[in-house]
Amino acid sequence: MATIHLILAFAAVLGTFTHWLKSKWTGETVGNPIDYLIANPWSTLAMVGTTFAAVGALIGTGAVDNVTYSAAFWIGFATGYTTDNAFNKGPNK
């Protein structure tokens, strides 16, 4: 069960990074991932807090206890990607 939780958390971080990568490729942001995260610290704090809360809720309620590894990965990935998309706005061109 702990493996599922680690996969979920890792995938959330990967989802956040993938959203930055998409923003970089489409020209929505400039700079590296660190610049992206520190450009708007309150947005980053909201994104990190929401991601932690969502992942914590999934683990705490047992919602991911009986899912496959791939399902846990995609749930975590979607959580990280969507919270970054909703809250974090990096430096623009």
Phi and psi restraints in degrees (range 20) as a CNS / XPLOR table:
assign (resid 1 and name C) (resid 2 and name N)
       (resid 2 and name CA) (resid 2 and name C) 1.0 -62.9 20.0 2
assign (resid 2 and name N) (resid 2 and name CA)
       (resid 2 and name C) (resid 3 and name N) 1.0 -31.1 20.0 2
assign (resid 2 and name C) (resid 3 and name N)
       (resid 3 and name CA) (resid 3 and name C) 1.0 -63.0 20.0 2
assign (resid 3 and name N) (resid 3 and name CA)
       (resid 3 and name C) (resid 4 and name N) 1.0 -41.4 20.0 2
assign (resid 3 and name C) (resid 4 and name N)
       (resid 4 and name CA) (resid 4 and name C) 1.0 -59.8 20.0 2
assign (resid 4 and name N) (resid 4 and name CA)
       (resid 4 and name C) (resid 5 and name N) 1.0 -40.7 20.0 2
assign (resid 4 and name C) (resid 5 and name N)
       (resid 5 and name CA) (resid 5 and name C) 1.0 -67.0 20.0 2
assign (resid 5 and name N) (resid 5 and name CA)
       (resid 5 and name C) (resid 6 and name N) 1.0 -40.0 20.0 2
assign (resid 5 and name C) (resid 6 and name N)
       (resid 6 and name CA) (resid 6 and name C) 1.0 -65.9 20.0 2
assign (resid 6 and name N) (resid 6 and name CA)
       (resid 6 and name C) (resid 7 and name N) 1.0 -41.1 20.0 2
assign (resid 6 and name C) (resid 7 and name N)
       (resid 7 and name CA) (resid 7 and name C) 1.0 -61.8 20.0 2
assign (resid 7 and name N) (resid 7 and name CA)
       (resid 7 and name C) (resid 8 and name N) 1.0 -43.4 20.0 2
assign (resid 7 and name C) (resid 8 and name N)
       (resid 8 and name CA) (resid 8 and name C) 1.0 -60.2 20.0 2
assign (resid 8 and name N) (resid 8 and name CA)
       (resid 8 and name C) (resid 9 and name N) 1.0 -47.5 20.0 2
assign (resid 8 and name C) (resid 9 and name N)
       (resid 9 and name CA) (resid 9 and name C) 1.0 -66.5 20.0 2
assign (resid 9 and name N) (resid 9 and name CA)
       (resid 9 and name C) (resid 10 and name N) 1.0 -44.5 20.0 2
assign (resid 9 and name C) (resid 10 and name N)
       (resid 10 and name CA) (resid 10 and name C) 1.0 -60.8 20.0 2
assign (resid 10 and name N) (resid 10 and name CA)
       (resid 10 and name C) (resid 11 and name N) 1.0 -42.9 20.0 2
assign (resid 10 and name C) (resid 11 and name N)
       (resid 11 and name CA) (resid 11 and name C) 1.0 -66.1 20.0 2
assign (resid 11 and name N) (resid 11 and name CA)
       (resid 11 and name C) (resid 12 and name N) 1.0 -32.9 20.0 2
assign (resid 11 and name C) (resid 12 and name N)
       (resid 12 and name CA) (resid 12 and name C) 1.0 -64.5 20.0 2
assign (resid 12 and name N) (resid 12 and name CA)
       (resid 12 and name C) (resid 13 and name N) 1.0 -42.1 20.0 2
assign (resid 12 and name C) (resid 13 and name N)
       (resid 13 and name CA) (resid 13 and name C) 1.0 -64.9 20.0 2
assign (resid 13 and name N) (resid 13 and name CA)
       (resid 13 and name C) (resid 14 and name N) 1.0 -42.2 20.0 2
assign (resid 13 and name C) (resid 14 and name N)
       (resid 14 and name CA) (resid 14 and name C) 1.0 -63.4 20.0 2
assign (resid 14 and name N) (resid 14 and name CA)
       (resid 14 and name C) (resid 15 and name N) 1.0 -38.4 20.0 2
assign (resid 14 and name C) (resid 15 and name N)
       (resid 15 and name CA) (resid 15 and name C) 1.0 -62.7 20.0 2
assign (resid 15 and name N) (resid 15 and name CA)
       (resid 15 and name C) (resid 16 and name N) 1.0 -40.1 20.0 2
assign (resid 15 and name C) (resid 16 and name N)
       (resid 16 and name CA) (resid 16 and name C) 1.0 -63.5 20.0 2
assign (resid 16 and name N) (resid 16 and name CA)
       (resid 16 and name C) (resid 17 and name N) 1.0 -46.6 20.0 2
assign (resid 16 and name C) (resid 17 and name N)
       (resid 17 and name CA) (resid 17 and name C) 1.0 -62.2 20.0 2
assign (resid 17 and name N) (resid 17 and name CA)
       (resid 17 and name C) (resid 18 and name N) 1.0 -39.5 20.0 2
assign (resid 17 and name C) (resid 18 and name N)
       (resid 18 and name CA) (resid 18 and name C) 1.0 -65.1 20.0 2
assign (resid 18 and name N) (resid 18 and name CA)
       (resid 18 and name C) (resid 19 and name N) 1.0 -35.9 20.0 2
assign (resid 18 and name C) (resid 19 and name N)
       (resid 19 and name CA) (resid 19 and name C) 1.0 -65.6 20.0 2
assign (resid 19 and name N) (resid 19 and name CA)
       (resid 19 and name C) (resid 20 and name N) 1.0 -40.8 20.0 2
assign (resid 19 and name C) (resid 20 and name N)
       (resid 20 and name CA) (resid 20 and name C) 1.0 -60.2 20.0 2
assign (resid 20 and name N) (resid 20 and name CA)
       (resid 20 and name C) (resid 21 and name N) 1.0 -44.2 20.0 2
assign (resid 20 and name C) (resid 21 and name N)
       (resid 21 and name CA) (resid 21 and name C) 1.0 -60.3 20.0 2
assign (resid 21 and name N) (resid 21 and name CA)
       (resid 21 and name C) (resid 22 and name N) 1.0 -43.1 20.0 2
assign (resid 21 and name C) (resid 22 and name N)
       (resid 22 and name CA) (resid 22 and name C) 1.0 -62.1 20.0 2
assign (resid 22 and name N) (resid 22 and name CA)
       (resid 22 and name C) (resid 23 and name N) 1.0 -42.3 20.0 2
assign (resid 22 and name C) (resid 23 and name N)
       (resid 23 and name CA) (resid 23 and name C) 1.0 -64.4 20.0 2
assign (resid 23 and name N) (resid 23 and name CA)
       (resid 23 and name C) (resid 24 and name N) 1.0 -37.2 20.0 2
assign (resid 23 and name C) (resid 24 and name N)
       (resid 24 and name CA) (resid 24 and name C) 1.0 -67.2 20.0 2
assign (resid 24 and name N) (resid 24 and name CA)
       (resid 24 and name C) (resid 25 and name N) 1.0 -46.0 20.0 2
assign (resid 24 and name C) (resid 25 and name N)
       (resid 25 and name CA) (resid 25 and name C) 1.0 -64.0 20.0 2
assign (resid 25 and name N) (resid 25 and name CA)
       (resid 25 and name C) (resid 26 and name N) 1.0 -35.3 20.0 2
assign (resid 25 and name C) (resid 26 and name N)
       (resid 26 and name CA) (resid 26 and name C) 1.0 -88.9 20.0 2
assign (resid 26 and name N) (resid 26 and name CA)
       (resid 26 and name C) (resid 27 and name N) 1.0 0.0 20.0 2
assign (resid 26 and name C) (resid 27 and name N)
       (resid 27 and name CA) (resid 27 and name C) 1.0 79.9 20.0 2
assign (resid 27 and name N) (resid 27 and name CA)
       (resid 27 and name C) (resid 28 and name N) 1.0 13.6 20.0 2
assign (resid 27 and name C) (resid 28 and name N)
       (resid 28 and name CA) (resid 28 and name C) 1.0 -75.7 20.0 2
assign (resid 28 and name N) (resid 28 and name CA)
       (resid 28 and name C) (resid 29 and name N) 1.0 -22.3 20.0 2
assign (resid 28 and name C) (resid 29 and name N)
       (resid 29 and name CA) (resid 29 and name C) 1.0 -142.1 20.0 2
assign (resid 29 and name N) (resid 29 and name CA)
       (resid 29 and name C) (resid 30 and name N) 1.0 161.3 20.0 2
assign (resid 29 and name C) (resid 30 and name N)
       (resid 30 and name CA) (resid 30 and name C) 1.0 -125.1 20.0 2
assign (resid 30 and name N) (resid 30 and name CA)
       (resid 30 and name C) (resid 31 and name N) 1.0 164.2 20.0 2
assign (resid 30 and name C) (resid 31 and name N)
       (resid 31 and name CA) (resid 31 and name C) 1.0 91.7 20.0 2
assign (resid 31 and name N) (resid 31 and name CA)
       (resid 31 and name C) (resid 32 and name N) 1.0 -175.9 20.0 2
assign (resid 31 and name C) (resid 32 and name N)
       (resid 32 and name CA) (resid 32 and name C) 1.0 -94.2 20.0 2
assign (resid 32 and name N) (resid 32 and name CA)
       (resid 32 and name C) (resid 33 and name N) 1.0 175.9 20.0 2
assign (resid 32 and name C) (resid 33 and name N)
       (resid 33 and name CA) (resid 33 and name C) 1.0 -59.4 20.0 2
assign (resid 33 and name N) (resid 33 and name CA)
       (resid 33 and name C) (resid 34 and name N) 1.0 -34.2 20.0 2
assign (resid 33 and name C) (resid 34 and name N)
       (resid 34 and name CA) (resid 34 and name C) 1.0 -67.1 20.0 2
assign (resid 34 and name N) (resid 34 and name CA)
       (resid 34 and name C) (resid 35 and name N) 1.0 -44.5 20.0 2
assign (resid 34 and name C) (resid 35 and name N)
       (resid 35 and name CA) (resid 35 and name C) 1.0 -57.6 20.0 2
assign (resid 35 and name N) (resid 35 and name CA)
       (resid 35 and name C) (resid 36 and name N) 1.0 -41.0 20.0 2
assign (resid 35 and name C) (resid 36 and name N)
       (resid 36 and name CA) (resid 36 and name C) 1.0 -61.3 20.0 2
assign (resid 36 and name N) (resid 36 and name CA)
       (resid 36 and name C) (resid 37 and name N) 1.0 -41.9 20.0 2
assign (resid 36 and name C) (resid 37 and name N)
       (resid 37 and name CA) (resid 37 and name C) 1.0 -75.8 20.0 2
assign (resid 37 and name N) (resid 37 and name CA)
       (resid 37 and name C) (resid 38 and name N) 1.0 -30.8 20.0 2
assign (resid 37 and name C) (resid 38 and name N)
       (resid 38 and name CA) (resid 38 and name C) 1.0 -95.7 20.0 2
assign (resid 38 and name N) (resid 38 and name CA)
       (resid 38 and name C) (resid 39 and name N) 1.0 -5.6 20.0 2
assign (resid 38 and name C) (resid 39 and name N)
       (resid 39 and name CA) (resid 39 and name C) 1.0 -61.9 20.0 2
assign (resid 39 and name N) (resid 39 and name CA)
       (resid 39 and name C) (resid 40 and name N) 1.0 -41.6 20.0 2
assign (resid 39 and name C) (resid 40 and name N)
       (resid 40 and name CA) (resid 40 and name C) 1.0 -130.7 20.0 2
assign (resid 40 and name N) (resid 40 and name CA)
       (resid 40 and name C) (resid 41 and name N) 1.0 86.3 20.0 2
assign (resid 40 and name C) (resid 41 and name N)
       (resid 41 and name CA) (resid 41 and name C) 1.0 -60.0 20.0 2
assign (resid 41 and name N) (resid 41 and name CA)
       (resid 41 and name C) (resid 42 and name N) 1.0 -34.3 20.0 2
assign (resid 41 and name C) (resid 42 and name N)
       (resid 42 and name CA) (resid 42 and name C) 1.0 -69.0 20.0 2
assign (resid 42 and name N) (resid 42 and name CA)
       (resid 42 and name C) (resid 43 and name N) 1.0 -37.1 20.0 2
assign (resid 42 and name C) (resid 43 and name N)
       (resid 43 and name CA) (resid 43 and name C) 1.0 -65.7 20.0 2
assign (resid 43 and name N) (resid 43 and name CA)
       (resid 43 and name C) (resid 44 and name N) 1.0 -42.2 20.0 2
assign (resid 43 and name C) (resid 44 and name N)
       (resid 44 and name CA) (resid 44 and name C) 1.0 -64.0 20.0 2
assign (resid 44 and name N) (resid 44 and name CA)
       (resid 44 and name C) (resid 45 and name N) 1.0 -42.3 20.0 2
assign (resid 44 and name C) (resid 45 and name N)
       (resid 45 and name CA) (resid 45 and name C) 1.0 -61.7 20.0 2
assign (resid 45 and name N) (resid 45 and name CA)
       (resid 45 and name C) (resid 46 and name N) 1.0 -41.8 20.0 2
assign (resid 45 and name C) (resid 46 and name N)
       (resid 46 and name CA) (resid 46 and name C) 1.0 -64.0 20.0 2
assign (resid 46 and name N) (resid 46 and name CA)
       (resid 46 and name C) (resid 47 and name N) 1.0 -41.0 20.0 2
assign (resid 46 and name C) (resid 47 and name N)
       (resid 47 and name CA) (resid 47 and name C) 1.0 -65.2 20.0 2
assign (resid 47 and name N) (resid 47 and name CA)
       (resid 47 and name C) (resid 48 and name N) 1.0 -46.9 20.0 2
assign (resid 47 and name C) (resid 48 and name N)
       (resid 48 and name CA) (resid 48 and name C) 1.0 -64.5 20.0 2
assign (resid 48 and name N) (resid 48 and name CA)
       (resid 48 and name C) (resid 49 and name N) 1.0 -44.7 20.0 2
assign (resid 48 and name C) (resid 49 and name N)
       (resid 49 and name CA) (resid 49 and name C) 1.0 -62.2 20.0 2
assign (resid 49 and name N) (resid 49 and name CA)
       (resid 49 and name C) (resid 50 and name N) 1.0 -42.9 20.0 2
assign (resid 49 and name C) (resid 50 and name N)
       (resid 50 and name CA) (resid 50 and name C) 1.0 -67.2 20.0 2
assign (resid 50 and name N) (resid 50 and name CA)
       (resid 50 and name C) (resid 51 and name N) 1.0 -39.4 20.0 2
assign (resid 50 and name C) (resid 51 and name N)
       (resid 51 and name CA) (resid 51 and name C) 1.0 -64.3 20.0 2
assign (resid 51 and name N) (resid 51 and name CA)
       (resid 51 and name C) (resid 52 and name N) 1.0 -46.4 20.0 2
assign (resid 51 and name C) (resid 52 and name N)
       (resid 52 and name CA) (resid 52 and name C) 1.0 -59.5 20.0 2
assign (resid 52 and name N) (resid 52 and name CA)
       (resid 52 and name C) (resid 53 and name N) 1.0 -43.2 20.0 2
assign (resid 52 and name C) (resid 53 and name N)
       (resid 53 and name CA) (resid 53 and name C) 1.0 -64.2 20.0 2
assign (resid 53 and name N) (resid 53 and name CA)
       (resid 53 and name C) (resid 54 and name N) 1.0 -42.9 20.0 2
assign (resid 53 and name C) (resid 54 and name N)
       (resid 54 and name CA) (resid 54 and name C) 1.0 -66.3 20.0 2
assign (resid 54 and name N) (resid 54 and name CA)
       (resid 54 and name C) (resid 55 and name N) 1.0 -47.7 20.0 2
assign (resid 54 and name C) (resid 55 and name N)
       (resid 55 and name CA) (resid 55 and name C) 1.0 -64.5 20.0 2
assign (resid 55 and name N) (resid 55 and name CA)
       (resid 55 and name C) (resid 56 and name N) 1.0 -41.7 20.0 2
assign (resid 55 and name C) (resid 56 and name N)
       (resid 56 and name CA) (resid 56 and name C) 1.0 -62.1 20.0 2
assign (resid 56 and name N) (resid 56 and name CA)
       (resid 56 and name C) (resid 57 and name N) 1.0 -39.4 20.0 2
assign (resid 56 and name C) (resid 57 and name N)
       (resid 57 and name CA) (resid 57 and name C) 1.0 -66.7 20.0 2
assign (resid 57 and name N) (resid 57 and name CA)
       (resid 57 and name C) (resid 58 and name N) 1.0 -41.2 20.0 2
assign (resid 57 and name C) (resid 58 and name N)
       (resid 58 and name CA) (resid 58 and name C) 1.0 -61.8 20.0 2
assign (resid 58 and name N) (resid 58 and name CA)
       (resid 58 and name C) (resid 59 and name N) 1.0 -42.3 20.0 2
assign (resid 58 and name C) (resid 59 and name N)
       (resid 59 and name CA) (resid 59 and name C) 1.0 -74.0 20.0 2
assign (resid 59 and name N) (resid 59 and name CA)
       (resid 59 and name C) (resid 60 and name N) 1.0 -45.8 20.0 2
assign (resid 59 and name C) (resid 60 and name N)
       (resid 60 and name CA) (resid 60 and name C) 1.0 -63.4 20.0 2
assign (resid 60 and name N) (resid 60 and name CA)
       (resid 60 and name C) (resid 61 and name N) 1.0 -34.5 20.0 2
assign (resid 60 and name C) (resid 61 and name N)
       (resid 61 and name CA) (resid 61 and name C) 1.0 -86.2 20.0 2
assign (resid 61 and name N) (resid 61 and name CA)
       (resid 61 and name C) (resid 62 and name N) 1.0 -7.4 20.0 2
assign (resid 61 and name C) (resid 62 and name N)
       (resid 62 and name CA) (resid 62 and name C) 1.0 79.2 20.0 2
assign (resid 62 and name N) (resid 62 and name CA)
       (resid 62 and name C) (resid 63 and name N) 1.0 15.0 20.0 2
assign (resid 62 and name C) (resid 63 and name N)
       (resid 63 and name CA) (resid 63 and name C) 1.0 -64.3 20.0 2
assign (resid 63 and name N) (resid 63 and name CA)
       (resid 63 and name C) (resid 64 and name N) 1.0 -24.7 20.0 2
assign (resid 63 and name C) (resid 64 and name N)
       (resid 64 and name CA) (resid 64 and name C) 1.0 -111.0 20.0 2
assign (resid 64 and name N) (resid 64 and name CA)
       (resid 64 and name C) (resid 65 and name N) 1.0 11.1 20.0 2
assign (resid 64 and name C) (resid 65 and name N)
       (resid 65 and name CA) (resid 65 and name C) 1.0 -67.2 20.0 2
assign (resid 65 and name N) (resid 65 and name CA)
       (resid 65 and name C) (resid 66 and name N) 1.0 -31.2 20.0 2
assign (resid 65 and name C) (resid 66 and name N)
       (resid 66 and name CA) (resid 66 and name C) 1.0 -117.1 20.0 2
assign (resid 66 and name N) (resid 66 and name CA)
       (resid 66 and name C) (resid 67 and name N) 1.0 32.4 20.0 2
assign (resid 66 and name C) (resid 67 and name N)
       (resid 67 and name CA) (resid 67 and name C) 1.0 -104.8 20.0 2
assign (resid 67 and name N) (resid 67 and name CA)
       (resid 67 and name C) (resid 68 and name N) 1.0 163.2 20.0 2
assign (resid 67 and name C) (resid 68 and name N)
       (resid 68 and name CA) (resid 68 and name C) 1.0 -74.3 20.0 2
assign (resid 68 and name N) (resid 68 and name CA)
       (resid 68 and name C) (resid 69 and name N) 1.0 166.1 20.0 2
assign (resid 68 and name C) (resid 69 and name N)
       (resid 69 and name CA) (resid 69 and name C) 1.0 -60.6 20.0 2
assign (resid 69 and name N) (resid 69 and name CA)
       (resid 69 and name C) (resid 70 and name N) 1.0 -42.1 20.0 2
assign (resid 69 and name C) (resid 70 and name N)
       (resid 70 and name CA) (resid 70 and name C) 1.0 -66.7 20.0 2
assign (resid 70 and name N) (resid 70 and name CA)
       (resid 70 and name C) (resid 71 and name N) 1.0 -37.4 20.0 2
assign (resid 70 and name C) (resid 71 and name N)
       (resid 71 and name CA) (resid 71 and name C) 1.0 -65.2 20.0 2
assign (resid 71 and name N) (resid 71 and name CA)
       (resid 71 and name C) (resid 72 and name N) 1.0 -42.0 20.0 2
assign (resid 71 and name C) (resid 72 and name N)
       (resid 72 and name CA) (resid 72 and name C) 1.0 -62.3 20.0 2
assign (resid 72 and name N) (resid 72 and name CA)
       (resid 72 and name C) (resid 73 and name N) 1.0 -39.5 20.0 2
assign (resid 72 and name C) (resid 73 and name N)
       (resid 73 and name CA) (resid 73 and name C) 1.0 -61.4 20.0 2
assign (resid 73 and name N) (resid 73 and name CA)
       (resid 73 and name C) (resid 74 and name N) 1.0 -49.9 20.0 2
assign (resid 73 and name C) (resid 74 and name N)
       (resid 74 and name CA) (resid 74 and name C) 1.0 -70.0 20.0 2
assign (resid 74 and name N) (resid 74 and name CA)
       (resid 74 and name C) (resid 75 and name N) 1.0 -32.2 20.0 2
assign (resid 74 and name C) (resid 75 and name N)
       (resid 75 and name CA) (resid 75 and name C) 1.0 -64.7 20.0 2
assign (resid 75 and name N) (resid 75 and name CA)
       (resid 75 and name C) (resid 76 and name N) 1.0 -46.2 20.0 2
assign (resid 75 and name C) (resid 76 and name N)
       (resid 76 and name CA) (resid 76 and name C) 1.0 -65.2 20.0 2
assign (resid 76 and name N) (resid 76 and name CA)
       (resid 76 and name C) (resid 77 and name N) 1.0 -42.9 20.0 2
assign (resid 76 and name C) (resid 77 and name N)
       (resid 77 and name CA) (resid 77 and name C) 1.0 -60.0 20.0 2
assign (resid 77 and name N) (resid 77 and name CA)
       (resid 77 and name C) (resid 78 and name N) 1.0 -48.3 20.0 2
assign (resid 77 and name C) (resid 78 and name N)
       (resid 78 and name CA) (resid 78 and name C) 1.0 -62.5 20.0 2
assign (resid 78 and name N) (resid 78 and name CA)
       (resid 78 and name C) (resid 79 and name N) 1.0 -37.2 20.0 2
assign (resid 78 and name C) (resid 79 and name N)
       (resid 79 and name CA) (resid 79 and name C) 1.0 -63.4 20.0 2
assign (resid 79 and name N) (resid 79 and name CA)
       (resid 79 and name C) (resid 80 and name N) 1.0 -49.5 20.0 2
assign (resid 79 and name C) (resid 80 and name N)
       (resid 80 and name CA) (resid 80 and name C) 1.0 -64.0 20.0 2
assign (resid 80 and name N) (resid 80 and name CA)
       (resid 80 and name C) (resid 81 and name N) 1.0 -43.3 20.0 2
assign (resid 80 and name C) (resid 81 and name N)
       (resid 81 and name CA) (resid 81 and name C) 1.0 -64.8 20.0 2
assign (resid 81 and name N) (resid 81 and name CA)
       (resid 81 and name C) (resid 82 and name N) 1.0 -47.4 20.0 2
assign (resid 81 and name C) (resid 82 and name N)
       (resid 82 and name CA) (resid 82 and name C) 1.0 -72.5 20.0 2
assign (resid 82 and name N) (resid 82 and name CA)
       (resid 82 and name C) (resid 83 and name N) 1.0 -35.7 20.0 2
assign (resid 82 and name C) (resid 83 and name N)
       (resid 83 and name CA) (resid 83 and name C) 1.0 -69.0 20.0 2
assign (resid 83 and name N) (resid 83 and name CA)
       (resid 83 and name C) (resid 84 and name N) 1.0 -36.7 20.0 2
assign (resid 83 and name C) (resid 84 and name N)
       (resid 84 and name CA) (resid 84 and name C) 1.0 -66.6 20.0 2
assign (resid 84 and name N) (resid 84 and name CA)
       (resid 84 and name C) (resid 85 and name N) 1.0 -40.8 20.0 2
assign (resid 84 and name C) (resid 85 and name N)
       (resid 85 and name CA) (resid 85 and name C) 1.0 -63.8 20.0 2
assign (resid 85 and name N) (resid 85 and name CA)
       (resid 85 and name C) (resid 86 and name N) 1.0 -38.8 20.0 2
assign (resid 85 and name C) (resid 86 and name N)
       (resid 86 and name CA) (resid 86 and name C) 1.0 -75.0 20.0 2
assign (resid 86 and name N) (resid 86 and name CA)
       (resid 86 and name C) (resid 87 and name N) 1.0 -38.3 20.0 2
assign (resid 86 and name C) (resid 87 and name N)
       (resid 87 and name CA) (resid 87 and name C) 1.0 -109.4 20.0 2
assign (resid 87 and name N) (resid 87 and name CA)
       (resid 87 and name C) (resid 88 and name N) 1.0 -38.0 20.0 2
assign (resid 87 and name C) (resid 88 and name N)
       (resid 88 and name CA) (resid 88 and name C) 1.0 -93.4 20.0 2
assign (resid 88 and name N) (resid 88 and name CA)
       (resid 88 and name C) (resid 89 and name N) 1.0 118.9 20.0 2
assign (resid 88 and name C) (resid 89 and name N)
       (resid 89 and name CA) (resid 89 and name C) 1.0 -117.5 20.0 2
assign (resid 89 and name N) (resid 89 and name CA)
       (resid 89 and name C) (resid 90 and name N) 1.0 107.8 20.0 2
assign (resid 89 and name C) (resid 90 and name N)
       (resid 90 and name CA) (resid 90 and name C) 1.0 -78.3 20.0 2
assign (resid 90 and name N) (resid 90 and name CA)
       (resid 90 and name C) (resid 91 and name N) 1.0 -175.6 20.0 2
assign (resid 90 and name C) (resid 91 and name N)
       (resid 91 and name CA) (resid 91 and name C) 1.0 -66.4 20.0 2
assign (resid 91 and name N) (resid 91 and name CA)
       (resid 91 and name C) (resid 92 and name N) 1.0 133.8 20.0 2
assign (resid 91 and name C) (resid 92 and name N)
       (resid 92 and name CA) (resid 92 and name C) 1.0 -87.9 20.0 2
assign (resid 92 and name N) (resid 92 and name CA)
       (resid 92 and name C) (resid 93 and name N) 1.0 171.4 20.0 2
